[in-house]
């Protein structure tokens, strides 16, 4: 799982270069869309960026999330994405 996080972060920065200005700000706890807690780090991806992220990761790891039973609606944080990709490998 530890090798998946850097790939996910790299994919996020590739889609949203502005987030790469402070790569330490992207953590497992970072919310993809909105922060559930006031202090939670927020990436603020829109739906197209989230879809692009999943496509990039599926290509990178050679998996299709649709075939794994993973629900995209359950992917709320960077950690959720890391866990989903790790589980699909």
PyMOL Python script that loads the backbone (N, CA, C, O; Angstrom):
from pymol import cmd

cmd.read_pdbstr("""\
ATOM      1  N   UNK A   1       0.817  -1.191   0.000  1.00  0.00           N
ATOM      2  CA  UNK A   1       0.000   0.000   0.000  1.00  0.00           C
ATOM      3  C   UNK A   1       0.862   1.257   0.000  1.00  0.00           C
ATOM      4  O   UNK A   1       0.457   2.275  -0.561  1.00  0.00           O
ATOM      5  N   UNK A   2       2.027   1.211   0.608  1.00  0.00           N
ATOM      6  CA  UNK A   2       2.868   2.398   0.699  1.00  0.00           C
ATOM      7  C   UNK A   2       3.342   2.880  -0.670  1.00  0.00           C
ATOM      8  O   UNK A   2       3.623   4.066  -0.842  1.00  0.00           O
ATOM      9  N   UNK A   3       3.433   1.974  -1.644  1.00  0.00           N
ATOM     10  CA  UNK A   3       3.863   2.384  -2.978  1.00  0.00           C
ATOM     11  C   UNK A   3       2.720   2.992  -3.786  1.00  0.00           C
ATOM     12  O   UNK A   3       2.967   3.616  -4.818  1.00  0.00           O
ATOM     13  N   UNK A   4       1.495   2.825  -3.346  1.00  0.00           N
ATOM     14  CA  UNK A   4       0.337   3.355  -4.071  1.00  0.00           C
ATOM     15  C   UNK A   4       0.157   4.841  -3.790  1.00  0.00           C
ATOM     16  O   UNK A   4      -0.177   5.598  -4.702  1.00  0.00           O
ATOM     17  N   UNK A   5       0.369   5.275  -2.555  1.00  0.00           N
ATOM     18  CA  UNK A   5       0.150   6.679  -2.186  1.00  0.00           C
ATOM     19  C   UNK A   5       0.935   7.656  -3.064  1.00  0.00           C
ATOM     20  O   UNK A   5       0.345   8.616  -3.557  1.00  0.00           O
ATOM     21  N   UNK A   6       2.236   7.454  -3.280  1.00  0.00           N
ATOM     22  CA  UNK A   6       2.959   8.402  -4.139  1.00  0.00           C
ATOM     23  C   UNK A   6       2.416   8.450  -5.572  1.00  0.00           C
ATOM     24  O   UNK A   6       2.439   9.505  -6.206  1.00  0.00           O
ATOM     25  N   UNK A   7       1.936   7.333  -6.076  1.00  0.00           N
ATOM     26  CA  UNK A   7       1.372   7.294  -7.428  1.00  0.00           C
ATOM     27  C   UNK A   7       0.062   8.085  -7.470  1.00  0.00           C
ATOM     28  O   UNK A   7      -0.201   8.817  -8.424  1.00  0.00           O
ATOM     29  N   UNK A   8      -0.751   7.928  -6.427  1.00  0.00           N
ATOM     30  CA  UNK A   8      -2.009   8.674  -6.350  1.00  0.00           C
ATOM     31  C   UNK A   8      -1.722  10.171  -6.254  1.00  0.00           C
ATOM     32  O   UNK A   8      -2.367  10.966  -6.938  1.00  0.00           O
ATOM     33  N   UNK A   9      -0.773  10.560  -5.423  1.00  0.00           N
ATOM     34  CA  UNK A   9      -0.420  11.976  -5.285  1.00  0.00           C
ATOM     35  C   UNK A   9       0.094  12.529  -6.606  1.00  0.00           C
ATOM     36  O   UNK A   9      -0.280  13.633  -7.002  1.00  0.00           O
ATOM     37  N   UNK A  10       0.947  11.775  -7.291  1.00  0.00           N
ATOM     38  CA  UNK A  10       1.478  12.218  -8.582  1.00  0.00           C
ATOM     39  C   UNK A  10       0.342  12.400  -9.590  1.00  0.00           C
ATOM     40  O   UNK A  10       0.347  13.360 -10.361  1.00  0.00           O
ATOM     41  N   UNK A  11      -0.624  11.493  -9.589  1.00  0.00           N
ATOM     42  CA  UNK A  11      -1.765  11.593 -10.507  1.00  0.00           C
ATOM     43  C   UNK A  11      -2.609  12.831 -10.188  1.00  0.00           C
ATOM     44  O   UNK A  11      -3.058  13.527 -11.098  1.00  0.00           O
ATOM     45  N   UNK A  12      -2.824  13.102  -8.904  1.00  0.00           N
ATOM     46  CA  UNK A  12      -3.593  14.283  -8.505  1.00  0.00           C
ATOM     47  C   UNK A  12      -2.894  15.554  -8.963  1.00  0.00           C
ATOM     48  O   UNK A  12      -3.531  16.453  -9.512  1.00  0.00           O
ATOM     49  N   UNK A  13      -1.595  15.630  -8.741  1.00  0.00           N
ATOM     50  CA  UNK A  13      -0.826  16.816  -9.142  1.00  0.00           C
ATOM     51  C   UNK A  13      -0.794  16.948 -10.662  1.00  0.00           C
ATOM     52  O   UNK A  13      -0.771  18.065 -11.180  1.00  0.00           O
ATOM     53  N   UNK A  14      -0.792  15.833 -11.380  1.00  0.00           N
ATOM     54  CA  UNK A  14      -0.840  15.880 -12.840  1.00  0.00           C
ATOM     55  C   UNK A  14      -2.141  16.473 -13.346  1.00  0.00           C
ATOM     56  O   UNK A  14      -2.170  17.141 -14.380  1.00  0.00           O
ATOM     57  N   UNK A  15      -3.210  16.227 -12.618  1.00  0.00           N
ATOM     58  CA  UNK A  15      -4.530  16.736 -12.996  1.00  0.00           C
ATOM     59  C   UNK A  15      -4.722  18.165 -12.495  1.00  0.00           C
ATOM     60  O   UNK A  15      -5.300  19.002 -13.188  1.00  0.00           O
ATOM     61  N   UNK A  16      -4.235  18.433 -11.294  1.00  0.00           N
ATOM     62  CA  UNK A  16      -4.365  19.757 -10.677  1.00  0.00           C
ATOM     63  C   UNK A  16      -2.981  20.247 -10.280  1.00  0.00           C
ATOM     64  O   UNK A  16      -2.598  20.122  -9.117  1.00  0.00           O
ATOM     65  N   UNK A  17      -2.217  20.807 -11.230  1.00  0.00           N
ATOM     66  CA  UNK A  17      -0.855  21.255 -10.935  1.00  0.00           C
ATOM     67  C   UNK A  17      -0.765  22.248  -9.773  1.00  0.00           C
ATOM     68  O   UNK A  17       0.255  22.308  -9.086  1.00  0.00           O
ATOM     69  N   UNK A  18      -1.826  23.024  -9.553  1.00  0.00           N
ATOM     70  CA  UNK A  18      -1.804  23.989  -8.459  1.00  0.00           C
ATOM     71  C   UNK A  18      -1.647  23.297  -7.098  1.00  0.00           C
ATOM     72  O   UNK A  18      -1.129  23.896  -6.156  1.00  0.00           O
ATOM     73  N   UNK A  19      -2.085  22.056  -6.995  1.00  0.00           N
ATOM     74  CA  UNK A  19      -1.940  21.311  -5.738  1.00  0.00           C
ATOM     75  C   UNK A  19      -0.508  20.833  -5.540  1.00  0.00           C
ATOM     76  O   UNK A  19      -0.138  20.461  -4.426  1.00  0.00           O
ATOM     77  N   UNK A  20       0.295  20.834  -6.577  1.00  0.00           N
ATOM     78  CA  UNK A  20       1.684  20.391  -6.490  1.00  0.00           C
ATOM     79  C   UNK A  20       2.613  21.429  -5.909  1.00  0.00           C
ATOM     80  O   UNK A  20       3.772  21.136  -5.616  1.00  0.00           O
ATOM     81  N   UNK A  21       2.112  22.652  -5.738  1.00  0.00           N
ATOM     82  CA  UNK A  21       2.944  23.706  -5.163  1.00  0.00           C
ATOM     83  C   UNK A  21       3.308  23.380  -3.719  1.00  0.00           C
ATOM     84  O   UNK A  21       4.324  23.856  -3.212  1.00  0.00           O
ATOM     85  N   UNK A  22       2.491  22.576  -3.057  1.00  0.00           N
ATOM     86  CA  UNK A  22       2.753  22.141  -1.694  1.00  0.00           C
ATOM     87  C   UNK A  22       2.391  20.667  -1.569  1.00  0.00           C
ATOM     88  O   UNK A  22       1.358  20.332  -0.987  1.00  0.00           O
ATOM     89  N   UNK A  23       3.234  19.775  -2.112  1.00  0.00           N
ATOM     90  CA  UNK A  23       2.899  18.354  -2.117  1.00  0.00           C
ATOM     91  C   UNK A  23       2.697  17.753  -0.726  1.00  0.00           C
ATOM     92  O   UNK A  23       2.018  16.736  -0.589  1.00  0.00           O
ATOM     93  N   UNK A  24       3.270  18.359   0.292  1.00  0.00           N
ATOM     94  CA  UNK A  24       3.065  17.831   1.642  1.00  0.00           C
ATOM     95  C   UNK A  24       1.632  18.071   2.101  1.00  0.00           C
ATOM     96  O   UNK A  24       1.192  17.470   3.082  1.00  0.00           O
ATOM     97  N   UNK A  25       0.897  18.940   1.407  1.00  0.00           N
ATOM     98  CA  UNK A  25      -0.490  19.219   1.789  1.00  0.00           C
ATOM     99  C   UNK A  25      -1.420  18.083   1.378  1.00  0.00           C
ATOM    100  O   UNK A  25      -2.533  17.987   1.895  1.00  0.00           O
ATOM    101  N   UNK A  26      -0.991  17.227   0.467  1.00  0.00           N
ATOM    102  CA  UNK A  26      -1.814  16.097   0.041  1.00  0.00           C
ATOM    103  C   UNK A  26      -1.464  14.899   0.916  1.00  0.00           C
ATOM    104  O   UNK A  26      -0.363  14.354   0.845  1.00  0.00           O
ATOM    105  N   UNK A  27      -2.432  14.505   1.743  1.00  0.00           N
ATOM    106  CA  UNK A  27      -2.230  13.392   2.663  1.00  0.00           C
ATOM    107  C   UNK A  27      -3.347  12.368   2.470  1.00  0.00           C
ATOM    108  O   UNK A  27      -4.279  12.602   1.700  1.00  0.00           O
ATOM    109  N   UNK A  28      -3.256  11.252   3.156  1.00  0.00           N
ATOM    110  CA  UNK A  28      -4.326  10.240   3.105  1.00  0.00           C
ATOM    111  C   UNK A  28      -5.648  10.827   3.572  1.00  0.00           C
ATOM    112  O   UNK A  28      -6.710  10.392   3.126  1.00  0.00           O
ATOM    113  N   UNK A  29      -5.597  11.810   4.463  1.00  0.00           N
ATOM    114  CA  UNK A  29      -6.807  12.399   5.025  1.00  0.00           C
ATOM    115  C   UNK A  29      -7.408  13.497   4.148  1.00  0.00           C
ATOM    116  O   UNK A  29      -8.505  13.981   4.431  1.00  0.00           O
ATOM    117  N   UNK A  30      -6.712  13.890   3.101  1.00  0.00           N
ATOM    118  CA  UNK A  30      -7.220  14.967   2.242  1.00  0.00           C
ATOM    119  C   UNK A  30      -8.529  14.564   1.577  1.00  0.00           C
ATOM    120  O   UNK A  30      -8.622  13.504   0.958  1.00  0.00           O
ATOM    121  N   UNK A  31      -9.544  15.422   1.711  1.00  0.00           N
ATOM    122  CA  UNK A  31     -10.845  15.171   1.088  1.00  0.00           C
ATOM    123  C   UNK A  31     -10.754  15.475  -0.399  1.00  0.00           C
ATOM    124  O   UNK A  31     -10.144  16.467  -0.799  1.00  0.00           O
ATOM    125  N   UNK A  32     -11.358  14.624  -1.216  1.00  0.00           N
ATOM    126  CA  UNK A  32     -11.324  14.840  -2.664  1.00  0.00           C
ATOM    127  C   UNK A  32     -12.241  15.980  -3.091  1.00  0.00           C
ATOM    128  O   UNK A  32     -11.857  16.812  -3.913  1.00  0.00           O
ATOM    129  N   UNK A  33     -13.463  16.023  -2.532  1.00  0.00           N
ATOM    130  CA  UNK A  33     -14.481  16.954  -3.007  1.00  0.00           C
ATOM    131  C   UNK A  33     -14.831  18.029  -2.000  1.00  0.00           C
ATOM    132  O   UNK A  33     -14.801  19.216  -2.326  1.00  0.00           O
ATOM    133  N   UNK A  34     -15.162  17.635  -0.788  1.00  0.00           N
ATOM    134  CA  UNK A  34     -15.515  18.582   0.263  1.00  0.00           C
ATOM    135  C   UNK A  34     -15.053  18.009   1.592  1.00  0.00           C
ATOM    136  O   UNK A  34     -14.953  16.793   1.756  1.00  0.00           O
ATOM    137  N   UNK A  35     -14.774  18.891   2.534  1.00  0.00           N
ATOM    138  CA  UNK A  35     -14.276  18.451   3.830  1.00  0.00           C
ATOM    139  C   UNK A  35     -15.436  18.178   4.767  1.00  0.00           C
ATOM    140  O   UNK A  35     -16.294  19.038   4.966  1.00  0.00           O
ATOM    141  N   UNK A  36     -15.468  16.995   5.340  1.00  0.00           N
ATOM    142  CA  UNK A  36     -16.512  16.624   6.299  1.00  0.00           C
ATOM    143  C   UNK A  36     -16.274  17.325   7.637  1.00  0.00           C
ATOM    144  O   UNK A  36     -17.221  17.638   8.358  1.00  0.00           O
ATOM    145  N   UNK A  37     -15.008  17.565   7.960  1.00  0.00           N
ATOM    146  CA  UNK A  37     -14.636  18.242   9.196  1.00  0.00           C
ATOM    147  C   UNK A  37     -13.958  19.567   8.857  1.00  0.00           C
ATOM    148  O   UNK A  37     -13.224  19.647   7.872  1.00  0.00           O
ATOM    149  N   UNK A  38     -14.191  20.604   9.654  1.00  0.00           N
ATOM    150  CA  UNK A  38     -13.613  21.924   9.356  1.00  0.00           C
ATOM    151  C   UNK A  38     -12.092  21.933   9.205  1.00  0.00           C
ATOM    152  O   UNK A  38     -11.567  22.704   8.402  1.00  0.00           O
ATOM    153  N   UNK A  39     -11.370  21.098   9.955  1.00  0.00           N
ATOM    154  CA  UNK A  39      -9.916  21.092   9.889  1.00  0.00           C
ATOM    155  C   UNK A  39      -9.334  20.138   8.861  1.00  0.00           C
ATOM    156  O   UNK A  39      -8.114  20.054   8.719  1.00  0.00           O
ATOM    157  N   UNK A  40     -10.188  19.417   8.139  1.00  0.00           N
ATOM    158  CA  UNK A  40      -9.727  18.408   7.182  1.00  0.00           C
ATOM    159  C   UNK A  40      -9.155  19.083   5.933  1.00  0.00           C
ATOM    160  O   UNK A  40      -9.772  19.996   5.384  1.00  0.00           O
ATOM    161  N   UNK A  41      -7.963  18.629   5.479  1.00  0.00           N
ATOM    162  CA  UNK A  41      -7.411  19.183   4.233  1.00  0.00           C
ATOM    163  C   UNK A  41      -8.352  18.905   3.068  1.00  0.00           C
ATOM    164  O   UNK A  41      -8.953  17.833   2.997  1.00  0.00           O
ATOM    165  N   UNK A  42      -8.482  19.854   2.164  1.00  0.00           N
ATOM    166  CA  UNK A  42      -9.429  19.749   1.058  1.00  0.00           C
ATOM    167  C   UNK A  42      -8.725  19.959  -0.274  1.00  0.00           C
ATOM    168  O   UNK A  42      -8.011  20.946  -0.454  1.00  0.00           O
ATOM    169  N   UNK A  43      -8.925  19.024  -1.216  1.00  0.00           N
ATOM    170  CA  UNK A  43      -8.377  19.175  -2.560  1.00  0.00           C
ATOM    171  C   UNK A  43      -9.340  19.912  -3.467  1.00  0.00           C
ATOM    172  O   UNK A  43      -8.907  20.644  -4.357  1.00  0.00           O
ATOM    173  N   UNK A  44     -10.630  19.737  -3.263  1.00  0.00           N
ATOM    174  CA  UNK A  44     -11.636  20.451  -4.042  1.00  0.00           C
ATOM    175  C   UNK A  44     -11.712  20.032  -5.498  1.00  0.00           C
ATOM    176  O   UNK A  44     -11.893  20.874  -6.378  1.00  0.00           O
ATOM    177  N   UNK A  45     -11.573  18.725  -5.766  1.00  0.00           N
ATOM    178  CA  UNK A  45     -11.698  18.247  -7.141  1.00  0.00           C
ATOM    179  C   UNK A  45     -13.139  18.379  -7.612  1.00  0.00           C
ATOM    180  O   UNK A  45     -14.073  18.230  -6.824  1.00  0.00           O
ATOM    181  N   UNK A  46     -13.317  18.658  -8.894  1.00  0.00           N
ATOM    182  CA  UNK A  46     -14.671  18.607  -9.444  1.00  0.00           C
ATOM    183  C   UNK A  46     -14.899  17.208 -10.021  1.00  0.00           C
ATOM    184  O   UNK A  46     -13.988  16.381 -10.039  1.00  0.00           O
ATOM    185  N   UNK A  47     -16.104  16.954 -10.485  1.00  0.00           N
ATOM    186  CA  UNK A  47     -16.442  15.597 -10.929  1.00  0.00           C
ATOM    187  C   UNK A  47     -15.602  15.138 -12.119  1.00  0.00           C
ATOM    188  O   UNK A  47     -15.249  13.961 -12.201  1.00  0.00           O
ATOM    189  N   UNK A  48     -15.279  16.034 -13.031  1.00  0.00           N
ATOM    190  CA  UNK A  48     -14.462  15.650 -14.190  1.00  0.00           C
ATOM    191  C   UNK A  48     -13.032  15.337 -13.769  1.00  0.00           C
ATOM    192  O   UNK A  48     -12.419  14.409 -14.297  1.00  0.00           O
ATOM    193  N   UNK A  49     -12.496  16.105 -12.822  1.00  0.00           N
ATOM    194  CA  UNK A  49     -11.146  15.832 -12.324  1.00  0.00           C
ATOM    195  C   UNK A  49     -11.101  14.498 -11.586  1.00  0.00           C
ATOM    196  O   UNK A  49     -10.121  13.761 -11.693  1.00  0.00           O
ATOM    197  N   UNK A  50     -12.154  14.189 -10.843  1.00  0.00           N
ATOM    198  CA  UNK A  50     -12.211  12.910 -10.140  1.00  0.00           C
ATOM    199  C   UNK A  50     -12.267  11.750 -11.130  1.00  0.00           C
ATOM    200  O   UNK A  50     -11.601  10.732 -10.944  1.00  0.00           O
ATOM    201  N   UNK A  51     -13.053  11.909 -12.164  1.00  0.00           N
ATOM    202  CA  UNK A  51     -13.138  10.871 -13.196  1.00  0.00           C
ATOM    203  C   UNK A  51     -11.793  10.693 -13.887  1.00  0.00           C
ATOM    204  O   UNK A  51     -11.354   9.568 -14.128  1.00  0.00           O
ATOM    205  N   UNK A  52     -11.148  11.796 -14.202  1.00  0.00           N
ATOM    206  CA  UNK A  52      -9.822  11.736 -14.828  1.00  0.00           C
ATOM    207  C   UNK A  52      -8.822  11.036 -13.902  1.00  0.00           C
ATOM    208  O   UNK A  52      -7.998  10.247 -14.362  1.00  0.00           O
ATOM    209  N   UNK A  53      -8.894  11.323 -12.612  1.00  0.00           N
ATOM    210  CA  UNK A  53      -8.008  10.676 -11.642  1.00  0.00           C
ATOM    211  C   UNK A  53      -8.182   9.166 -11.669  1.00  0.00           C
ATOM    212  O   UNK A  53      -7.203   8.420 -11.699  1.00  0.00           O
ATOM    213  N   UNK A  54      -9.427   8.722 -11.659  1.00  0.00           N
ATOM    214  CA  UNK A  54      -9.683   7.279 -11.681  1.00  0.00           C
ATOM    215  C   UNK A  54      -9.204   6.624 -12.972  1.00  0.00           C
ATOM    216  O   UNK A  54      -8.663   5.518 -12.943  1.00  0.00           O
ATOM    217  N   UNK A  55      -9.397   7.293 -14.094  1.00  0.00           N
ATOM    218  CA  UNK A  55      -8.931   6.752 -15.377  1.00  0.00           C
ATOM    219  C   UNK A  55      -7.409   6.636 -15.378  1.00  0.00           C
ATOM    220  O   UNK A  55      -6.862   5.615 -15.794  1.00  0.00           O
ATOM    221  N   UNK A  56      -6.730   7.673 -14.918  1.00  0.00           N
ATOM    222  CA  UNK A  56      -5.266   7.657 -14.866  1.00  0.00           C
ATOM    223  C   UNK A  56      -4.782   6.514 -13.971  1.00  0.00           C
ATOM    224  O   UNK A  56      -3.851   5.792 -14.329  1.00  0.00           O
ATOM    225  N   UNK A  57      -5.416   6.353 -12.810  1.00  0.00           N
ATOM    226  CA  UNK A  57      -4.991   5.294 -11.886  1.00  0.00           C
ATOM    227  C   UNK A  57      -5.310   3.904 -12.418  1.00  0.00           C
ATOM    228  O   UNK A  57      -4.524   2.975 -12.233  1.00  0.00           O
ATOM    229  N   UNK A  58      -6.444   3.754 -13.071  1.00  0.00           N
ATOM    230  CA  UNK A  58      -6.758   2.458 -13.681  1.00  0.00           C
ATOM    231  C   UNK A  58      -5.712   2.092 -14.726  1.00  0.00           C
ATOM    232  O   UNK A  58      -5.292   0.938 -14.807  1.00  0.00           O
ATOM    233  N   UNK A  59      -5.293   3.059 -15.519  1.00  0.00           N
ATOM    234  CA  UNK A  59      -4.267   2.800 -16.537  1.00  0.00           C
ATOM    235  C   UNK A  59      -2.921   2.522 -15.883  1.00  0.00           C
ATOM    236  O   UNK A  59      -2.193   1.624 -16.306  1.00  0.00           O
ATOM    237  N   UNK A  60      -2.596   3.284 -14.866  1.00  0.00           N
ATOM    238  CA  UNK A  60      -1.307   3.132 -14.179  1.00  0.00           C
ATOM    239  C   UNK A  60      -1.167   1.743 -13.546  1.00  0.00           C
ATOM    240  O   UNK A  60      -0.109   1.120 -13.626  1.00  0.00           O
ATOM    241  N   UNK A  61      -2.253   1.264 -12.915  1.00  0.00           N
ATOM    242  CA  UNK A  61      -2.187  -0.003 -12.201  1.00  0.00           C
ATOM    243  C   UNK A  61      -2.761  -1.171 -12.989  1.00  0.00           C
ATOM    244  O   UNK A  61      -2.662  -2.316 -12.548  1.00  0.00           O
ATOM    245  N   UNK A  62      -3.357  -0.906 -14.143  1.00  0.00           N
ATOM    246  CA  UNK A  62      -3.887  -1.976 -14.979  1.00  0.00           C
ATOM    247  C   UNK A  62      -5.105  -2.668 -14.378  1.00  0.00           C
ATOM    248  O   UNK A  62      -5.280  -3.875 -14.541  1.00  0.00           O
ATOM    249  N   UNK A  63      -5.942  -1.908 -13.687  1.00  0.00           N
ATOM    250  CA  UNK A  63      -7.168  -2.461 -13.095  1.00  0.00           C
ATOM    251  C   UNK A  63      -8.364  -1.635 -13.555  1.00  0.00           C
ATOM    252  O   UNK A  63      -8.216  -0.506 -14.023  1.00  0.00           O
ATOM    253  N   UNK A  64      -9.542  -2.214 -13.414  1.00  0.00           N
ATOM    254  CA  UNK A  64     -10.776  -1.488 -13.678  1.00  0.00           C
ATOM    255  C   UNK A  64     -11.613  -1.540 -12.415  1.00  0.00           C
ATOM    256  O   UNK A  64     -12.061  -2.609 -12.000  1.00  0.00           O
ATOM    257  N   UNK A  65     -11.824  -0.382 -11.807  1.00  0.00           N
ATOM    258  CA  UNK A  65     -12.563  -0.339 -10.557  1.00  0.00           C
ATOM    259  C   UNK A  65     -13.984  -0.868 -10.708  1.00  0.00           C
ATOM    260  O   UNK A  65     -14.537  -1.429  -9.762  1.00  0.00           O
ATOM    261  N   UNK A  66     -14.577  -0.698 -11.878  1.00  0.00           N
ATOM    262  CA  UNK A  66     -15.944  -1.172 -12.109  1.00  0.00           C
ATOM    263  C   UNK A  66     -16.051  -2.685 -11.925  1.00  0.00           C
ATOM    264  O   UNK A  66     -17.120  -3.196 -11.590  1.00  0.00           O
ATOM    265  N   UNK A  67     -14.972  -3.385 -12.137  1.00  0.00           N
ATOM    266  CA  UNK A  67     -14.971  -4.844 -12.013  1.00  0.00           C
ATOM    267  C   UNK A  67     -14.614  -5.324 -10.608  1.00  0.00           C
ATOM    268  O   UNK A  67     -14.593  -6.528 -10.354  1.00  0.00           O
ATOM    269  N   UNK A  68     -14.336  -4.395  -9.696  1.00  0.00           N
ATOM    270  CA  UNK A  68     -13.906  -4.786  -8.354  1.00  0.00           C
ATOM    271  C   UNK A  68     -15.009  -4.701  -7.317  1.00  0.00           C
ATOM    272  O   UNK A  68     -14.849  -5.207  -6.206  1.00  0.00           O
ATOM    273  N   UNK A  69     -16.120  -4.076  -7.654  1.00  0.00           N
ATOM    274  CA  UNK A  69     -17.180  -3.881  -6.674  1.00  0.00           C
ATOM    275  C   UNK A  69     -16.989  -2.631  -5.837  1.00  0.00           C
ATOM    276  O   UNK A  69     -17.798  -2.346  -4.954  1.00  0.00           O
ATOM    277  N   UNK A  70     -15.934  -1.887  -6.102  1.00  0.00           N
ATOM    278  CA  UNK A  70     -15.683  -0.637  -5.386  1.00  0.00           C
ATOM    279  C   UNK A  70     -16.631   0.424  -5.930  1.00  0.00           C
ATOM    280  O   UNK A  70     -16.737   0.619  -7.141  1.00  0.00           O
ATOM    281  N   UNK A  71     -17.314   1.101  -5.020  1.00  0.00           N
ATOM    282  CA  UNK A  71     -18.239   2.159  -5.430  1.00  0.00           C
ATOM    283  C   UNK A  71     -17.518   3.499  -5.410  1.00  0.00           C
ATOM    284  O   UNK A  71     -16.952   3.890  -4.390  1.00  0.00           O
ATOM    285  N   UNK A  72     -17.539   4.187  -6.516  1.00  0.00           N
ATOM    286  CA  UNK A  72     -16.867   5.477  -6.621  1.00  0.00           C
ATOM    287  C   UNK A  72     -17.418   6.452  -5.584  1.00  0.00           C
ATOM    288  O   UNK A  72     -16.687   7.310  -5.089  1.00  0.00           O
ATOM    289  N   UNK A  73     -18.689   6.325  -5.257  1.00  0.00           N
ATOM    290  CA  UNK A  73     -19.307   7.211  -4.266  1.00  0.00           C
ATOM    291  C   UNK A  73     -18.668   7.054  -2.883  1.00  0.00           C
ATOM    292  O   UNK A  73     -18.786   7.948  -2.044  1.00  0.00           O
ATOM    293  N   UNK A  74     -17.992   5.925  -2.638  1.00  0.00           N
ATOM    294  CA  UNK A  74     -17.350   5.692  -1.343  1.00  0.00           C
ATOM    295  C   UNK A  74     -15.934   6.261  -1.279  1.00  0.00           C
ATOM    296  O   UNK A  74     -15.296   6.204  -0.228  1.00  0.00           O
ATOM    297  N   UNK A  75     -15.445   6.799  -2.367  1.00  0.00           N
ATOM    298  CA  UNK A  75     -14.089   7.349  -2.405  1.00  0.00           C
ATOM    299  C   UNK A  75     -14.155   8.840  -2.055  1.00  0.00           C
ATOM    300  O   UNK A  75     -14.357   9.692  -2.920  1.00  0.00           O
ATOM    301  N   UNK A  76     -13.979   9.123  -0.775  1.00  0.00           N
ATOM    302  CA  UNK A  76     -14.114  10.506  -0.288  1.00  0.00           C
ATOM    303  C   UNK A  76     -12.771  11.177  -0.006  1.00  0.00           C
ATOM    304  O   UNK A  76     -12.652  12.400  -0.076  1.00  0.00           O
ATOM    305  N   UNK A  77     -11.767  10.370   0.312  1.00  0.00           N
ATOM    306  CA  UNK A  77     -10.454  10.917   0.654  1.00  0.00           C
ATOM    307  C   UNK A  77      -9.363  10.268  -0.200  1.00  0.00           C
ATOM    308  O   UNK A  77      -9.599   9.271  -0.883  1.00  0.00           O
ATOM    309  N   UNK A  78      -8.188  10.844  -0.148  1.00  0.00           N
ATOM    310  CA  UNK A  78      -7.041  10.257  -0.836  1.00  0.00           C
ATOM    311  C   UNK A  78      -6.792   8.851  -0.287  1.00  0.00           C
ATOM    312  O   UNK A  78      -6.459   7.940  -1.045  1.00  0.00           O
ATOM    313  N   UNK A  79      -6.950   8.674   1.015  1.00  0.00           N
ATOM    314  CA  UNK A  79      -6.766   7.360   1.631  1.00  0.00           C
ATOM    315  C   UNK A  79      -7.738   6.333   1.103  1.00  0.00           C
ATOM    316  O   UNK A  79      -7.382   5.169   0.925  1.00  0.00           O
ATOM    317  N   UNK A  80      -8.991   6.763   0.846  1.00  0.00           N
ATOM    318  CA  UNK A  80      -9.975   5.843   0.266  1.00  0.00           C
ATOM    319  C   UNK A  80      -9.529   5.377  -1.119  1.00  0.00           C
ATOM    320  O   UNK A  80      -9.674   4.202  -1.458  1.00  0.00           O
ATOM    321  N   UNK A  81      -8.990   6.294  -1.914  1.00  0.00           N
ATOM    322  CA  UNK A  81      -8.508   5.949  -3.252  1.00  0.00           C
ATOM    323  C   UNK A  81      -7.324   4.998  -3.152  1.00  0.00           C
ATOM    324  O   UNK A  81      -7.256   4.008  -3.881  1.00  0.00           O
ATOM    325  N   UNK A  82      -6.396   5.294  -2.257  1.00  0.00           N
ATOM    326  CA  UNK A  82      -5.221   4.427  -2.054  1.00  0.00           C
ATOM    327  C   UNK A  82      -5.666   3.020  -1.657  1.00  0.00           C
ATOM    328  O   UNK A  82      -5.181   2.028  -2.201  1.00  0.00           O
ATOM    329  N   UNK A  83      -6.592   2.949  -0.706  1.00  0.00           N
ATOM    330  CA  UNK A  83      -7.067   1.638  -0.245  1.00  0.00           C
ATOM    331  C   UNK A  83      -7.775   0.872  -1.358  1.00  0.00           C
ATOM    332  O   UNK A  83      -7.598  -0.337  -1.505  1.00  0.00           O
ATOM    333  N   UNK A  84      -8.584   1.597  -2.144  1.00  0.00           N
ATOM    334  CA  UNK A  84      -9.315   0.956  -3.263  1.00  0.00           C
ATOM    335  C   UNK A  84      -8.338   0.412  -4.302  1.00  0.00           C
ATOM    336  O   UNK A  84      -8.490  -0.712  -4.780  1.00  0.00           O
ATOM    337  N   UNK A  85      -7.351   1.206  -4.641  1.00  0.00           N
ATOM    338  CA  UNK A  85      -6.370   0.758  -5.634  1.00  0.00           C
ATOM    339  C   UNK A  85      -5.537  -0.391  -5.079  1.00  0.00           C
ATOM    340  O   UNK A  85      -5.250  -1.350  -5.796  1.00  0.00           O
ATOM    341  N   UNK A  86      -5.153  -0.304  -3.822  1.00  0.00           N
ATOM    342  CA  UNK A  86      -4.368  -1.373  -3.205  1.00  0.00           C
ATOM    343  C   UNK A  86      -5.154  -2.671  -3.181  1.00  0.00           C
ATOM    344  O   UNK A  86      -4.609  -3.741  -3.452  1.00  0.00           O
ATOM    345  N   UNK A  87      -6.445  -2.575  -2.855  1.00  0.00           N
ATOM    346  CA  UNK A  87      -7.290  -3.753  -2.802  1.00  0.00           C
ATOM    347  C   UNK A  87      -7.540  -4.366  -4.167  1.00  0.00           C
ATOM    348  O   UNK A  87      -7.792  -5.566  -4.282  1.00  0.00           O
ATOM    349  N   UNK A  88      -7.469  -3.539  -5.201  1.00  0.00           N
ATOM    350  CA  UNK A  88      -7.744  -4.020  -6.551  1.00  0.00           C
ATOM    351  C   UNK A  88      -6.517  -4.681  -7.177  1.00  0.00           C
ATOM    352  O   UNK A  88      -6.635  -5.390  -8.176  1.00  0.00           O
ATOM    353  N   UNK A  89      -5.352  -4.455  -6.598  1.00  0.00           N
ATOM    354  CA  UNK A  89      -4.110  -5.028  -7.176  1.00  0.00           C
ATOM    355  C   UNK A  89      -3.973  -6.495  -6.853  1.00  0.00           C
ATOM    356  O   UNK A  89      -2.998  -7.127  -7.257  1.00  0.00           O
TER     357      UNK A  89
END
""", "prot")
cmd.dss("prot")
cmd.show_as("cartoon", "prot")
cmd.util.cbc("prot")
cmd.orient("prot")
